[in-house]
Amino acid sequence: MNRRHQRGVLLLSVVIILAVIGALAFAMSREGAMSAQMVDAQNDTEVARYLAEAGLNLAKWRYEKSGCSTSLILAKTTLPGIGIGTFSANVSQQNSGTVTIVATGNSIRGASFKIVRNYVILQCPLFGVSLPAGGDASDTNLSGGLPASLNGMLQLELIQGQSALIQFSLLDIPAGSRIVTANLTLVQMSSNSTQPAQVVSVHRVLRGWDAQTATWTLAALLTPWSSAGGDYDAGTVALATISGNAQYSWDVAALLDGWVNRTIPNYGLSLQPDGPLQQARFSSFENPADSKPVIDVTFAPPC
């Protein structure tokens, strides 16, 4: 009996051990299957996310190529040669000149992922224009030596105690455009040949004026300047060193961007000689030659 009892206890122990091993194996197998399923689900979600990113980038590219129209709807699309799912997207404008893009990716196994991007800045096509291309433009001289004289001339003359005003029309640049480059170019017609190289600075004019009636003391008929010689910002927009008859340029991109985006009013530019400039004459708008003042502008229109 003792031997039978011992064999029974041993057999029971073996059965229990095998049962425990089987349970552990089943648990491990089940856990492994669940882990595999979780990995598969995560991979499927990543596929959907990448599809959504593809839809976002494609929608942005097509919108820019379309010239930044009011809106764009990208229908359900499949990546060529890759059967992993589809994506779709739409683009809508925002008041700030940016856009909102909503893109959705759907994997072939059913996962879905949505991306919403607000205030997306676009790279719209660049355009170029030479001002004044359209609209009105004007210029005049302000002479300290002749404070009551009118100064409609074929040239803008700078000497000590004398300045010039130029105003350009912005009709050919849509409001809200981003100014990339803007260069004011003037052609010097004649100068004192004995003068050394001198600096001419460009400043922002602070109030409206009338080219027909402006003088050293008046901005317009019966409207005096706050300061004789014209009201302009003391801060320099740009500088150019001149010496002899040639073409000279000033970088006015920052100022033009302010005008176009209406953060500062467009009252034009004031040309000021820095130091004892003896004499410099630049071609004006009234000059019939092809040497009138011009601002060459590169800009991106609003989207």
Residue pairs with C-beta under 8 A, 6 or more apart in sequence:
41 111
44 107
44 109
44 110
44 111
45 107
45 111
45 113
47 84
47 85
47 105
47 107
47 109
47 111
48 85
48 105
48 106
48 107
48 111
48 112
48 113
49 105
49 113
49 115
50 105
51 79
51 84
51 85
51 86
51 87
51 105
51 106
51 107
51 113
52 87
52 103
52 104
52 105
52 113
52 114
52 115
53 103
53 105
53 115
54 79
54 87
54 105
55 74
55 77
55 87
55 88
55 89
55 103
55 104
55 105
56 89
56 101
56 103
56 115
56 117
58 74
58 77
58 87
58 89
59 72
59 74
59 89
59 90
59 91
59 101
59 103
60 91
60 101
60 120
60 122
62 72
62 74
63 69
63 72
63 91
63 99
63 122
63 303
64 122
64 123
64 124
64 125
64 303
66 72
67 124
67 125
68 122
68 124
68 301
68 302
68 303
70 93
71 90
71 91
71 92
71 93
72 90
72 91
73 89
73 90
73 91
74 87
74 88
74 89
74 90
74 91
74 103
75 88
76 86
76 87
76 88
77 86
77 87
77 88
78 85
78 86
79 87
83 108
84 107
84 108
85 105
85 106
85 107
85 108
86 105
86 106
87 103
87 104
87 105
87 106
88 103
88 104
89 101
89 102
89 103
89 104
90 101
90 102
91 99
91 100
91 101
92 99
92 100
93 99
93 303
94 100
94 118
94 119
96 119
97 176
97 302
97 303
98 118
98 119
98 120
98 121
98 122
98 303
99 120
99 122
99 303
100 116
100 117
100 118
100 119
100 120
101 115
101 116
101 117
101 120
102 114
102 115
102 116
102 117
103 114
103 115
103 117
104 112
104 113
104 114
104 115
105 112
105 113
105 114
105 115
106 112
122 303
123 300
124 300
124 301
124 302
124 303
125 300
125 301
126 180
126 298
126 299
126 300
127 298
127 299
127 300
127 301
128 296
128 297
128 298
128 299
129 172
129 173
129 296
129 297
129 299
130 294
130 295
130 296
130 297
131 137
131 168
131 169
131 170
131 172
131 173
131 294
131 295
131 296
131 297
132 168
132 169
132 285
132 294
133 172
134 169
134 171
134 172
135 169
135 170
135 171
135 172
136 169
137 166
137 167
137 168
137 169
137 285
137 293
138 166
138 167
138 211
138 268
138 285
139 156
139 164
139 165
139 166
139 167
139 211
139 284
139 285
139 286
139 293
140 151
140 152
140 153
140 164
140 165
140 209
140 211
140 214
141 151
141 153
141 156
141 157
141 162
141 163
141 164
141 165
142 151
142 162
142 163
142 164
142 165
142 214
142 215
142 216
142 229
142 230
143 149
143 151
143 157
143 161
143 162
143 215
143 216
144 161
144 162
144 216
144 228
144 229
145 161
145 162
146 215
146 216
147 215
147 216
147 217
147 228
148 215
148 216
148 217
149 215
150 212
150 213
150 215
151 214
151 215
152 211
152 212
152 286
153 284
153 286
154 283
154 284
154 286
154 287
155 189
155 281
155 282
155 283
155 284
155 287
156 164
156 166
156 186
156 271
156 281
156 282
156 283
156 284
156 293
157 164
157 279
157 280
157 281
157 282
158 164
158 200
158 271
158 272
158 273
158 277
158 279
158 280
158 281
158 282
159 273
159 277
159 278
159 279
159 280
160 273
160 276
160 277
160 278
162 273
163 229
163 230
163 270
163 271
163 272
163 273
164 270
164 271
164 282
165 205
165 209
165 211
165 214
165 230
165 268
165 269
165 270
165 271
166 184
166 268
166 269
166 271
166 293
167 205
167 209
167 211
167 266
167 267
167 268
167 269
168 266
168 268
168 293
168 295
170 256
170 259
170 260
170 266
173 179
173 260
173 297
173 299
174 301
174 302
175 260
175 261
175 262
175 302
176 260
176 261
176 301
176 302
177 260
177 261
177 299
177 300
177 301
177 302
178 257
178 299
178 300
178 302
179 253
179 256
179 257
179 260
179 297
179 298
179 299
180 253
180 298
180 299
180 300
181 251
181 253
181 296
181 297
181 298
182 251
182 252
182 253
182 255
182 256
182 257
182 295
182 296
182 297
182 298
183 249
183 250
183 251
183 252
183 253
183 295
183 296
184 202
184 238
184 249
184 250
184 252
184 269
184 293
184 294
184 295
185 247
185 248
185 249
185 293
185 294
185 295
185 296
186 247
186 248
186 249
186 271
186 282
186 283
186 293
187 246
187 247
187 248
187 282
187 283
187 291
188 242
188 244
188 245
188 246
188 247
188 248
188 280
188 281
188 282
188 283
189 245
189 281
189 282
189 283
189 287
189 291
190 245
190 281
191 242
191 244
191 245
191 278
191 279
191 280
191 281
192 278
192 279
192 280
193 244
194 278
195 243
195 277
195 278
195 279
196 243
197 241
197 242
197 243
198 241
198 242
198 243
198 273
198 274
198 275
198 277
198 278
198 280
199 239
199 240
199 241
199 242
199 273
199 274
199 275
200 239
200 240
200 242
200 248
200 271
200 272
200 273
200 274
200 277
200 280
201 236
201 237
201 238
201 239
201 271
201 272
201 274
202 236
202 237
202 238
202 239
202 250
202 252
202 269
202 270
202 271
202 272
203 232
203 233
203 234
203 235
203 236
203 237
203 269
203 270
203 272
204 232
204 233
204 235
204 237
204 255
204 264
204 267
204 269
204 270
205 230
205 231
205 232
205 233
205 267
205 268
205 269
205 270
206 231
206 232
206 233
206 267
207 219
207 225
207 226
207 231
207 267
208 219
208 220
208 267
209 219
209 220
209 230
209 267
209 268
210 219
210 220
210 221
213 220
213 221
214 220
214 230
216 228
216 229
216 230
217 224
217 225
217 228
218 224
218 225
219 225
219 230
219 231
225 231
230 270
232 270
232 272
237 250
237 252
237 254
237 255
237 269
238 250
238 251
238 252
239 250
239 274
240 248
240 249
240 250
242 248
242 280
252 269
252 295
255 264
255 269
256 295
256 297
258 264
259 265
259 266
260 299
271 282
273 280
282 293
283 289
283 291
283 292
283 293
284 292
284 293
285 292
285 293
